[in-house]
Amino acid sequence: MEKSFTSVVTSKGQITVPQEIRERLGLKQGDRVEFVTQKNRTVVRRAATPENPFKKYEGILGGFPGGKKEINAWVRSMRDDYGDEEK
């Protein structure tokens, strides 16, 4: 069964995507959509997000001992050491 949804275009060319359509497309705040023209119709769909080329390496080295807190402490110490070299 075909359903129809409407929205109003603002003076800035913006529209509100109806909730049922957002849910159907899995859209969340900040997601991008694309408009694809196909002969005599236009399709609105969720835009493909480019895959992070480094994603496949995530976790390959394991965790950093001490977690985020220790990483930040290590970075601070490196910055302090660098500042000492300039004196």
N, C-alpha and C positions, 0 to 999 in steps of 0.2 A: 504494500500500500504506500502510495506516495504522500509525503507530508510536505508542507510548505512553511517556511519561516520568513519573517520580514525584519528589517532593521532600517534605521534612518541614517542617511549620510549627513555628517556634520559639515559646517562651513570649511573645515580643515580636511575634508575627505575621509574622515574616520567613521567606522561603524562599530557597533557592539555585536559580537558574535553571540547568538542565542545560546543559553546554557546547554540545551540538549545537543546542539552542534558541537560545542566545546567538549562535552563529555564524549561524544561519538568519535571525535578526532583526537581525544586525549590531550587537549590543549591546556596549558597552564600559563600563568602570567609570565611574560617574557619570551614565550615561544614565538616562532616565526611561522607565517602562513605564506603560501604562494598561490598566485592566480594563473591558471593555465588555460589558454584559449584553444579550443578544439572545434574547428569549423564554425558552427553557429551557436556554440555554447561556451561558457566559461566555468571552469571547475576550481573550487577553492579547496586546498588541501594543506595539511601540515607540511611545512618545508623540511626537507631532509637536513639533518644536522651533520656537518662534516665530522668524520671520525677523527679523534685525536690520534696522531701517528705514534705517540708514545704510550698509549693505553696498553698495548701488548707487553710493555716492559714493567708495568705497574706491579710492585711486590716482588720482582725478580731477585732483589738483594735481601729480602726479608725486612724486618722492622729495625728501626734504630733503637739501640738500647736506651731505655729511659723515656722513649716516646717524644712527643712534641716539646715538652718542657726541656728535655736535655738537648734537643736540636737547637732550640732558641738560645740556650746557655752556651752551646758550642759556637754558634754564629756570633754571639756577643763577644766571646773570648777571642775569636779570630779577628773581629773588628778592633778590639782593644790592642791586640798584638800588632796589627797593621799600623795603628796610630802611633805606637811606640817607635816603629822603624823610621817614621818621618821626622822625628825629633833630632 
